[in-house]
């Protein structure tokens, strides 16, 4: 079984448990669903590696570049200092 399948089974088990024991559990399952969804989504997001400041093709090592409309210089988000 994959981790996603196990998480879905766990979520369904917690929901059924909450429905069967209404006397002791008064909360919703929104927090559980949110955490499981966030965990699944976080695994699918690739980790972006940034350029070293001196090798950055966008700002050419300055840390700033001219914005797309040509009005203002903005901090470079493509490289790390």
N, C-alpha and C positions, 0 to 999 in steps of 0.2 A: 504494500500500500504506500502511496505517496503521502507526503506531509500534508498536502492540501486535503486529501481524503480524510486523514486522521483529524485534522482541525474541524472539518465539517461534521464528522461523527461526534466529536467532543461538543461542538456547538449544539447539535440536535439533542444530545444527552442532557446537557445543562438545561435546555429549554423544556424538555419533557420532565425532568426532575422538578423544575420550578412549577410546572403546571400540576404535577401530582401532589406537591407539598405546599399548596396555597396558604396553609395556616402559618407556616414558618418563614416563607419567602415572600416579601412584599415588593421587591424591586423588579425592574424590567430587564430584558435581555439586551438592551441597546448597547450597554458597555461591552458585553461579550462579543456582540456582532461587530462593533467598531474595532476592537482589538484584533480579532481574527482577520477582518478585512484589511486592516493596516499592515498586519504581518504578511499577508499574502501579497499585497501591493508592493511592500518594501523589497521583497525578494525579486520582483520583476524589474525594478528600476536599475539601470546600469550605473556603475560608478564612473563619473567623468574625471579624467585626469587632466590637470591644467598644465600649461607650458611653464617652464621656468621663465622668469622675467626677461632675462637676456636673450632667450630664444623665441620670444613671442612674435608671431608674424603680424599681429594686429596693431599693437602699440610700439613695436620695435624697441622694447626695453625701457620705454619712458614711464609706463604705468598709466598713461592717459592717452585718449585718442579723440578725434573730432567726431561728434555724434552724427547720426545718419542725415539729419537735416542741415548739418554744417554750421549750426549756430553756437554750439557749446562744446567744450571739452569735458569728457566724462571719464570716470575711473574705469580702467580695463578690467573686465570680468573674465577674460580668457587666460590670464596668467596669475601666478602667485609670486609675491615678492621674495 
